[in-house]
Amino acid sequence: MAEAADFASQRPDDPYRINGLIFDETSDPSRGVVKWDRLRSLWNGGMLIAAIILGPLYFTWSALAVFLFLSFVTLCCGHSVGFHRRLIHRSFQCPKWLERILIYLGTIVGMGGPLWTVRTHDMRDWAQRSVNCHPFFAHKEGLLRDAWWYLHCRIELARPPTFDPGGEFGNDRFYLFLNRYAMLQQLPIALILYAIGGLPWVVWGVCVRVAACTTMHWYISRIAHSKGPQSWMVDGVGTMGYDVPLFAIPTMGESWHNNHHAYPASARHGLFPGQFDPGFRFIQLLERFGLAWEIKTPANLPARKGLRSLISAQG
């Protein structure tokens, strides 16, 4: 069994716990088999091929504008704020109707349904906090194999933890529906885009957008776990995140990944001057209108065991 740094606590009041998993001393992130995920592979591969072939053929400036607008809305409001900061880390509270809108927008990104995303994220987070984890989780393989694993495969651990997102999310019929029919959520979007702008809007608003978002998510995740500046270190973890300043805007602040590894429960990822964080700015906007509260940041989170600042040491 792999030794762990600070994830053994499963107390509900621990802001640094991994919310979607239940594990014990037998759970092991180091031994498993990587298998081809046929449906996901066909989806990601099909979108990428369609984007490469059809994107240039159906390019228009209005289609590009649709691509940029939908990418911003779904990545910022949906994936970054809805999926990551609310559903996974529960770093702020909001009305249920708003949460469901954000989670729907996160599903529209095209990477997967809400519960699939929680499980995938939490398994990777748990494994990376371990002293020893499978290369699948740590991006330790070469570029092409890592891309193949991340976009076309899944891992089956010999001794996995139990997935339990909690009744608030796991029993929500809307989230169960989105999770089961995640890929089909692109269909109404495609029909609306076709009615307004024809095939160019469909190609760029669905195929190019989904292909770009999924591929970008893999590539930035690889970089954010392999190289870049670091301001923090957590003693005992196997894989520590790095900041990727160049991608702060397209990831909506998610690329301040060293900060996120240091304070995973924080709704704010850009912690220092100049670290632009669109996702957190959106949460602040919601707070201004009374639609977000109990927003967690390093300023109101308890001290984390084993967390060290590297800034003073570098100075």
ZIWORA-V36288 format. One record per helix or strand of 3 or more residues. SS is the DSSP state (H for helix, E for strand). FROM is the first residue (numbers start at 0). LEN is the number of residues. Records with the same first field share a line. If there is no record, write none. Layout:
SS=FROM-LEN + FROM-LEN
//
This chain:
E=27-9 + 152-7 + 231-3 + 306-3
H=37-20 + 60-28 + 95-13 + 113-15 + 134-4 + 142-10 + 166-4 + 172-8 + 184-40 + 244-3 + 256-6 + 277-11 + 310-4
//
